[in-house]
Amino acid sequence: MNDAEPDPTVESVESVESVESVDPAVPLDPAVPVDPVAELARLFEGEGSAEYFGEAVTQAGHMLQAGALAEAAGAPGHLVAAALLHDIGHFHGAVTGRDLMESGRDNRHSHTGADWLGRWFGPEVTEPVRLHVAAKRYLCATEPGYFEFLSAASVHTLRVQGGPMTAEQVRAFEALPGAADAVAVRRWDEQAKDPDGDTPGFGHFRPLLEELLIRGRSGGPARWRPSYER
């Protein structure tokens, strides 16, 4: 019996319609940066240089590799961005990624990361980020052999995050907008742990991120104007 806190992303068919994200008023960084892409670059170069919780790559290396895998697969731009940014929630917060590994406390990085990114990116980017943890639980429940593909660290976090989904949770997940995209991101996530992988730097993805930016949630579809357009 798993005694970890239940995953609030998908608990049951009855609860799925009422699921809400964590409070978006609590961002990863309380100071809204002038240039979101520059802030992301800073995070990749700073916090991202740390080890990736027992894996053979750094946190930033893992995320860059996931973005590169999505790009190589011919994924649309929003999914490349989601794969690139899927673990941004590990970088900050009251409960860190290390807490997730060492003390078994779920840091809900998929939710905090998606909410933080939602200040500038639309749901086509943020929802696969929000659901990529749930997608691991989904694949472990529905795809024979997927569990064996997980690294030791991923097996550990699976237990903390709720374990494989029940049949009811599977149905609820499949009904969520963005579920299929989240599954795609999850597959790249699991593959992106090769220390010898040919991984581009953050600058490779900068034009794509600038193209996808929006100016906050309240501003609707207004575009962020990258520096080269000003």
PyMOL commands that set and color helices and strands:
alter all, ss='L'
color gray80, all
select helices_A, chain A and resi 16-18+36-45+47-49+59-72+77-85+88-90+97-102+109-117+123-142+146-149+152-160+167-174+179-191+202-212+227-229
alter helices_A, ss='H'
color red, helices_A
deselect
rebuild
show_as cartoon
